[in-house]
Amino acid sequence: MAASTIPGLIFTYAWAFDVPEDQAELDAYAAPFRDNGSRILYLELSATQEVRLERNQGELRLAEKPSKRDLVRSRQHLLVADATYRLNSNGEFDGRDDYLRIDNTALSAEAVAERTIKHFGLA
């Protein structure tokens, strides 16, 4: 994929910022792209737990992510992850050219995309 001519790739990851192995894993995923001269950009999305729990059982998410269809298990997984890990950077990367943090609690996917495109100067 890194050597292809596609104009871009979007990769999602639930990053536990307090787990050093997560940073190492992301660096390893990015390495082939960096080595090939690609630009790596980070978009951190955050929302309230209430909104994330609601979205977690949304029609589109359930249609696209079979693992979410067991609603009780999926809800419990989200709650345990929130209680166990620091899933928000708390601004530690703010100011970097390759990074943007957006609280999308009250934003549509379209609004987030628009902000992201503008911030990173994407076509």
C-alpha positions in Angstrom: 0.0 0.0 0.0 2.8 2.4 0.9 4.4 2.0 -2.5 1.1 2.5 -4.4 0.0 5.6 -6.3 -3.2 6.1 -4.4 -3.6 9.7 -3.3 -4.2 8.8 0.3 -5.2 6.3 3.0 -7.3 6.8 6.1 -6.5 4.5 9.0 -8.4 4.6 12.3 -6.9 3.5 15.6 -8.0 3.8 19.2 -4.8 5.1 20.7 -4.2 4.5 24.4 -1.9 7.5 25.0 -0.6 6.1 28.3 0.6 2.8 26.6 4.0 3.3 25.0 3.5 0.2 22.8 0.6 2.1 21.1 3.0 4.9 20.0 5.5 2.3 18.8 2.8 0.5 16.9 1.6 3.7 15.2 5.2 4.6 14.3 5.7 1.1 12.8 2.5 1.4 10.7 3.6 4.9 9.5 7.2 3.9 8.7 6.7 2.3 5.3 4.7 5.4 4.2 7.3 7.8 5.6 10.1 5.8 3.9 8.2 6.2 0.7 8.0 10.0 1.1 4.3 10.1 2.1 2.9 12.7 4.4 1.6 11.3 7.7 -1.2 13.3 9.4 -2.9 12.6 12.7 -6.5 13.6 13.5 -7.6 13.0 17.0 -11.4 12.9 17.5 -12.9 13.2 20.9 -16.5 13.2 22.1 -18.3 12.7 25.4 -18.7 9.2 26.6 -22.5 9.6 26.4 -22.3 10.5 22.7 -19.8 7.7 22.0 -22.1 5.2 23.6 -24.9 6.5 21.5 -22.8 6.4 18.3 -21.6 2.9 19.2 -25.0 1.5 18.6 -25.9 3.6 15.5 -27.3 1.9 12.4 -24.3 2.6 10.1 -21.8 1.4 12.7 -23.7 -1.8 13.4 -24.0 -2.4 9.6 -20.2 -1.9 9.0 -18.7 -3.3 12.2 -20.0 -6.8 13.1 -18.1 -6.7 16.4 -20.4 -3.9 17.6 -23.6 -5.9 17.1 -23.4 -7.5 20.5 -24.6 -4.3 22.1 -24.0 -5.3 25.7 -20.5 -6.5 25.0 -19.7 -3.5 22.8 -20.9 -1.0 25.5 -19.0 -2.8 28.2 -15.8 -2.7 26.1 -16.1 1.0 25.6 -16.7 1.6 29.3 -13.8 -0.6 30.4 -11.4 1.1 27.8 -12.5 4.5 29.1 -11.8 3.4 32.7 -8.5 1.7 31.9 -6.7 3.9 29.4 -6.1 7.5 28.6 -7.8 7.8 25.2 -7.3 11.5 24.9 -4.0 13.3 24.2 -5.0 16.2 26.5 -3.4 18.5 24.0 0.1 17.1 24.2 0.5 17.2 20.4 -1.2 20.6 19.8 0.8 22.9 17.6 2.3 20.2 15.5 1.9 20.6 11.7 0.9 17.0 11.3 -1.7 16.9 14.0 -5.2 18.2 14.6 -7.5 17.5 17.6 -11.3 18.0 17.2 -14.0 17.5 19.8 -16.7 16.1 17.5 -19.4 15.7 20.3 -21.7 18.1 18.5 -20.3 18.0 14.9 -21.3 16.0 11.9 -18.9 13.8 10.0 -19.1 16.4 7.2 -18.1 19.3 9.5 -15.2 17.3 10.8 -14.0 16.5 7.3 -14.3 20.1 6.3 -12.2 21.3 9.3 -9.6 18.5 8.6 -9.3 19.4 4.9 -8.9 23.1 5.7 -6.4 22.5 8.5 -4.1 20.2 6.5 -4.6 21.9 3.2 -6.0 18.8 1.5 -7.6 18.8 -1.9 
